[in-house]
């Protein structure tokens, strides 16, 4: 799927209830869904992200996009992830297995300027339908494994801060962002 797409979508920020709603499975992969996926990719690229899930743009579909450039990956994982084509459009994705552990700074496009260490599996096997409705199954490592886990959590109504036991350091930023978003939405 090419990186040239229709215009970007509005990013939903922390405090927007859509980020907490579990998504529903996509019934059919069609041109309309492909168009949304292209817009999601453009939105992600415009924000300099490596992944974006449907709730982050106000949609309730089990759909996410990921594009982890090889130069962003740790050297030991570049070859292991090389067979996974980027960008990925993932429809109805599921994680099959998780192995190992990695802890690294993580952020989210719905939480601008907020980063914190998050522990995730270092290796994940996952399956999904691609933008043509074809079943794909891959095993990813490192940053790509982290991105897959992060985006699939969004589809279940979870966000990366749910994985942080002590939010003390980021609590003021979270509170400020949530209050600003709720004012904007009239909540």
C-alpha positions as CSV (number, residue, x, y, z in Angstrom):
1,X,0.0,0.0,0.0
2,X,1.6,3.3,-1.1
3,X,2.2,6.2,1.3
4,X,0.3,8.7,-0.9
5,X,-3.2,8.9,0.4
6,X,-6.3,11.0,1.0
7,X,-6.2,13.7,3.7
8,X,-5.6,12.9,7.3
9,X,-8.2,12.2,9.9
10,X,-8.8,14.0,13.3
11,X,-6.7,12.5,16.0
12,X,-8.6,11.6,19.2
13,X,-6.8,12.5,22.4
14,X,-6.9,11.2,26.0
15,X,-10.1,12.1,27.6
16,X,-12.2,11.2,24.5
17,X,-14.4,8.2,25.5
18,X,-13.9,6.6,22.1
19,X,-10.4,5.5,23.3
20,X,-12.0,3.3,25.9
21,X,-14.6,1.6,23.6
22,X,-13.8,-2.0,22.5
23,X,-14.0,-2.2,18.7
24,X,-16.2,-4.5,16.7
25,X,-14.9,-7.0,14.1
26,X,-14.9,-5.8,10.5
27,X,-17.4,-7.9,8.5
28,X,-16.0,-7.2,5.0
29,X,-12.8,-5.8,3.6
30,X,-13.9,-3.5,0.8
31,X,-13.0,-0.2,-0.9
32,X,-14.5,1.9,1.8
33,X,-12.4,0.2,4.5
34,X,-9.3,0.5,2.3
35,X,-9.9,4.2,1.9
36,X,-10.1,4.6,5.7
37,X,-6.9,2.6,6.1
38,X,-5.2,4.9,3.6
39,X,-6.4,8.0,5.5
40,X,-5.2,6.4,8.8
41,X,-1.7,5.8,7.3
42,X,-1.6,9.5,6.2
43,X,-2.7,10.6,9.6
44,X,0.0,8.4,11.2
45,X,2.7,9.7,8.9
46,X,1.7,13.3,9.4
47,X,2.1,12.7,13.2
48,X,5.4,10.9,12.8
49,X,4.0,7.7,14.3
50,X,4.7,4.1,13.7
51,X,1.1,2.8,14.4
52,X,-2.4,4.0,14.6
53,X,-5.6,2.2,15.6
54,X,-9.2,3.0,14.5
55,X,-10.3,4.4,17.9
56,X,-7.6,7.0,17.7
57,X,-9.5,8.5,14.7
58,X,-12.9,8.0,16.1
59,X,-13.8,4.7,14.5
60,X,-15.0,1.5,16.1
61,X,-13.6,-1.0,13.6
62,X,-11.0,-3.6,14.5
63,X,-8.5,-2.0,12.2
64,X,-5.1,-0.6,12.7
65,X,-2.1,0.4,10.6
66,X,1.6,0.0,11.4
67,X,4.8,1.1,9.6
68,X,8.0,0.6,11.6
69,X,10.9,1.7,9.4
70,X,13.9,-0.7,9.6
71,X,16.2,2.2,10.7
72,X,14.0,2.7,13.8
73,X,14.4,-1.0,14.9
74,X,17.3,-2.3,17.0
75,X,19.9,-3.8,14.9
76,X,19.4,-7.4,16.2
77,X,15.8,-7.3,15.0
78,X,16.1,-5.8,11.6
79,X,16.7,-9.1,9.8
80,X,14.2,-11.0,11.9
81,X,11.4,-8.5,10.9
82,X,12.6,-8.0,7.3
83,X,10.0,-10.5,5.9
84,X,7.1,-8.5,7.2
85,X,6.0,-6.0,4.6
86,X,5.5,-2.4,5.6
87,X,3.1,-0.7,5.9
88,X,0.7,-3.2,7.4
89,X,-3.1,-2.7,7.3
90,X,-4.4,-5.1,9.9
91,X,-8.1,-6.0,9.9
92,X,-9.4,-8.1,12.9
93,X,-5.9,-8.7,14.2
94,X,-5.2,-11.1,17.0
95,X,-2.0,-11.9,19.0
96,X,-1.4,-15.7,19.0
97,X,1.6,-16.0,21.3
98,X,3.8,-13.7,23.4
99,X,7.4,-14.5,24.5
100,X,10.2,-12.8,26.3
101,X,10.1,-9.3,27.8
102,X,11.3,-5.8,26.9
103,X,11.0,-2.5,28.7
104,X,11.4,0.7,26.8
105,X,10.0,4.3,26.6
106,X,6.6,4.3,24.9
107,X,4.4,7.0,23.7
108,X,1.1,7.3,21.8
109,X,-0.3,9.7,19.2
110,X,-3.4,10.1,21.5
111,X,-1.1,11.2,24.3
112,X,1.1,13.9,22.8
113,X,4.4,14.6,24.7
114,X,3.7,11.9,27.2
115,X,6.2,9.0,27.4
116,X,6.9,6.4,30.0
117,X,8.6,3.0,30.3
118,X,6.3,0.1,29.4
119,X,7.1,-3.6,29.7
120,X,5.8,-5.8,26.8
121,X,6.6,-9.1,25.2
122,X,9.7,-9.1,23.1
123,X,8.3,-11.5,20.5
124,X,4.7,-11.8,19.3
125,X,3.1,-14.0,16.7
126,X,-0.1,-12.5,15.3
127,X,-2.6,-12.9,12.6
128,X,-4.9,-10.6,10.7
129,X,-6.6,-9.9,7.4
130,X,-4.7,-7.6,5.1
131,X,-6.2,-4.8,3.0
132,X,-7.3,-7.4,0.4
133,X,-9.0,-9.7,2.9
134,X,-6.1,-12.2,2.8
135,X,-5.1,-13.9,6.1
136,X,-1.6,-13.1,7.1
137,X,0.4,-14.5,10.1
138,X,3.8,-13.2,11.2
139,X,6.2,-13.2,14.1
140,X,7.7,-9.9,15.1
141,X,10.4,-8.8,17.5
142,X,11.5,-5.6,19.2
143,X,9.9,-2.3,18.3
144,X,7.6,-4.0,15.8
145,X,6.4,-6.5,18.4
146,X,5.8,-3.5,20.8
147,X,3.8,-1.6,18.1
148,X,1.6,-4.7,17.4
149,X,0.8,-5.1,21.1
150,X,0.2,-1.3,21.5
151,X,-2.2,-1.0,18.6
152,X,-4.1,-4.2,19.4
153,X,-4.7,-2.9,23.0
154,X,-6.3,0.2,21.5
155,X,-8.8,-2.1,19.7
156,X,-9.8,-3.6,23.1
157,X,-10.3,-0.2,24.7
158,X,-7.0,-0.1,26.5
159,X,-4.2,2.5,26.2
160,X,-0.5,2.3,27.0
161,X,-0.8,4.1,30.3
162,X,-2.8,1.1,31.6
163,X,0.5,-0.8,31.6
164,X,2.2,1.7,33.9
165,X,2.0,0.9,37.6
166,X,3.2,4.3,38.9
167,X,1.8,7.2,36.9
168,X,3.0,9.8,39.4
169,X,5.5,11.3,37.0
170,X,3.0,11.7,34.1
171,X,-0.1,12.3,36.2
172,X,-0.1,16.1,35.8
173,X,0.2,15.9,32.0
174,X,-2.5,13.2,31.8
175,X,-4.9,15.3,33.9
176,X,-4.2,18.4,31.8
177,X,-4.7,16.6,28.5
178,X,-7.9,14.9,29.7
179,X,-9.4,18.2,31.0
180,X,-8.5,20.0,27.8
181,X,-10.1,17.2,25.6
182,X,-13.2,17.0,27.7
183,X,-13.7,20.8,27.5
184,X,-13.3,20.6,23.7
185,X,-15.9,17.8,23.5
186,X,-18.2,19.5,26.0
187,X,-18.0,16.6,28.4
